[in-house]
């Protein structure tokens, strides 16, 4: 029964914005190895979430970091939350005073080519890109993302949406956000606003501080 509910809810990851040009980027090569990595800190009214992004999804990683560093995400909200499934945010529309356009995005927003890299399933705390409906390989939104809240994962989405990162601290905060009061559209009644900052640290320090193990 639980899985059927999740499958029915999966359409909520589909964005309603019109088809848009694909994000222009060079074809990714072999991921660059470095002794350092960037930790993204998301601060919300419910607490702090920290995550790292995968080197083998370079288009999504680079785009997300650029937006986080530029302040794009500051003031956006988690506009769609489903308990025992996921929390979704990152739409610039959520900065305005009109809740009806939350999640719709802009008609001419670019997209990012899918990076359906093996070995990145939808586990608890996975960071993944929302996208329009369509078959496997449909490009991703260039801003909207979701964090998996189901503790057993949402593996029926594996291979369908690009998973490009992992939460390394604040899983309990994701749970708190998923349980806030919301309307019939799964939009929180009180805005769950976020701010982001990016900090570069040695990978050894990240592992020591947060218990994250690099492959």
C-alpha positions in Angstrom: 0.0 0.0 0.0 2.8 2.4 0.9 4.5 1.8 -2.5 1.3 2.5 -4.4 0.9 5.8 -2.5 4.4 6.8 -3.4 4.0 5.9 -7.0 0.8 7.9 -7.2 2.6 10.8 -5.5 5.6 10.7 -7.9 3.9 12.9 -10.5 4.4 15.7 -8.1 8.0 15.8 -9.1 7.0 16.7 -12.6 7.3 20.4 -13.3 4.6 22.2 -15.2 6.7 24.8 -17.0 6.8 24.8 -20.8 9.6 23.1 -22.8 12.8 25.2 -22.6 16.2 25.2 -24.2 18.7 22.7 -22.8 21.4 24.2 -20.6 24.5 24.8 -22.7 27.6 23.0 -21.4 30.6 21.1 -22.7 30.5 17.4 -22.7 31.7 16.3 -19.3 35.0 14.4 -19.2 36.4 12.3 -16.4 35.5 13.8 -13.0 38.4 15.9 -11.6 39.8 14.5 -8.4 40.6 16.9 -5.6 41.6 16.7 -2.0 38.8 19.2 -1.2 35.1 19.4 -1.7 32.3 21.9 -1.2 29.7 21.5 1.6 26.4 23.2 1.0 24.6 24.3 4.1 20.8 24.9 3.8 19.3 26.9 6.7 15.6 26.6 7.3 13.2 27.5 10.1 13.2 23.8 11.1 17.0 23.6 11.3 20.2 23.1 9.2 20.8 20.6 6.4 24.2 19.9 4.9 25.0 18.1 1.7 27.7 17.3 -0.7 27.4 16.8 -4.5 28.8 14.1 -6.7 31.8 14.6 -9.0 30.4 12.2 -11.6 27.3 14.4 -12.2 29.4 17.5 -13.1 26.7 19.5 -14.9 24.3 19.3 -12.0 27.0 19.8 -9.4 28.4 22.9 -11.2 25.0 24.4 -11.8 23.8 23.9 -8.2 27.0 25.3 -6.7 26.9 28.3 -8.9 23.4 29.1 -7.9 24.1 28.5 -4.2 27.1 30.7 -4.2 25.3 33.5 -6.1 22.5 33.7 -3.6 19.9 32.5 -6.1 18.3 30.1 -3.6 18.2 32.6 -0.7 14.5 33.3 0.0 13.2 30.4 -2.0 11.1 27.8 -0.2 10.4 24.1 0.0 7.1 24.6 -1.8 6.0 20.9 -2.1 6.4 18.5 0.8 5.0 14.9 1.1 5.6 13.0 4.3 7.3 9.6 3.8 8.3 10.7 0.2 10.3 13.9 -0.4 10.6 17.7 0.0 11.0 19.8 -3.1 12.2 23.4 -3.5 14.3 25.8 -5.5 11.8 27.6 -7.7 12.4 31.3 -8.0 8.7 31.9 -8.1 8.5 31.1 -4.4 10.2 34.4 -3.7 7.1 36.4 -4.8 3.8 36.9 -3.0 1.7 34.6 -5.2 1.6 31.1 -3.9 -0.3 29.9 -7.0 2.7 29.9 -9.2 5.0 28.0 -6.8 6.7 25.1 -8.7 5.7 26.3 -12.2 9.1 27.9 -12.9 9.7 30.3 -15.8 8.7 29.5 -19.4 12.2 30.1 -20.7 14.2 28.5 -17.9 17.0 26.4 -19.4 17.3 22.7 -18.6 20.2 20.5 -17.8 20.9 17.2 -19.6 20.1 14.2 -17.4 23.1 12.5 -15.7 21.7 9.1 -14.8 25.0 7.9 -13.3 24.9 4.3 -12.0 25.5 3.9 -8.3 23.4 6.8 -7.1 20.0 5.4 -6.0 17.2 7.3 -4.3 18.3 6.6 -0.7 17.2 8.5 2.4 18.7 12.0 2.0 19.5 11.8 -1.7 19.6 15.1 -3.5 17.9 14.9 -7.0 16.8 17.2 -9.7 13.1 17.7 -10.5 12.1 17.6 -14.2 9.2 17.7 -16.6 7.3 14.6 -17.3 8.6 12.3 -20.0 10.7 9.2 -20.6 14.1 8.3 -19.0 16.6 10.9 -20.1 14.3 13.9 -20.0 16.4 17.0 -19.0 16.4 18.3 -15.5 15.2 21.6 -14.1 18.1 24.0 -13.7 17.0 25.1 -10.2 14.3 22.8 -8.6 15.5 19.9 -6.6 14.2 17.5 -4.0 15.5 15.6 -1.0 14.3 12.1 -0.3 12.6 11.8 3.0 11.4 8.2 2.9 13.8 6.3 5.3 13.7 3.3 3.0 14.4 5.3 -0.1 12.2 5.9 -3.2 13.8 3.4 -5.4 11.0 3.3 -8.0 12.5 6.6 -9.1 16.0 5.1 -9.7 17.2 5.7 -13.2 14.4 8.2 -13.9 15.6 11.4 -12.2 19.2 12.6 -11.8 20.6 12.0 -8.2 23.5 14.3 -7.8 24.2 14.6 -4.1 23.7 13.3 -0.6 22.7 14.9 2.7 25.4 14.4 5.3 23.8 16.2 8.2 20.2 17.2 9.1 18.2 14.2 8.0 16.0 14.9 11.0 15.4 18.4 9.6 14.1 16.9 6.4 11.7 14.8 8.5 10.5 17.9 10.3 9.8 19.8 7.1 7.9 16.8 5.6 5.5 16.9 8.6 4.6 20.6 8.5 0.9 21.5 7.9 0.1 22.0 4.2 -2.7 22.6 1.8 -4.3 20.4 -0.9 -1.3 21.1 -3.2 1.1 19.8 -0.6 2.4 23.4 -0.2 3.3 24.3 3.4 0.8 26.7 5.0 3.8 28.6 6.5 6.7 29.2 4.1 9.7 27.0 4.7 12.3 29.5 3.4 15.9 28.6 2.9 19.3 30.3 2.6 22.4 28.6 1.3 26.1 28.9 1.8 29.0 26.9 0.3 32.2 26.1 2.2 35.2 24.3 0.7 36.8 21.8 3.1 39.3 19.0 2.9 37.5 15.7 2.1 39.2 14.1 5.2 37.7 16.9 7.4 34.3 16.4 5.8 34.5 12.6 6.6 35.6 13.3 10.1 33.0 16.0 10.9 30.0 14.3 9.2 30.9 10.6 8.9 30.5 10.8 5.1 32.6 8.2 3.2 33.9 9.1 -0.2 34.0 6.3 -2.8 
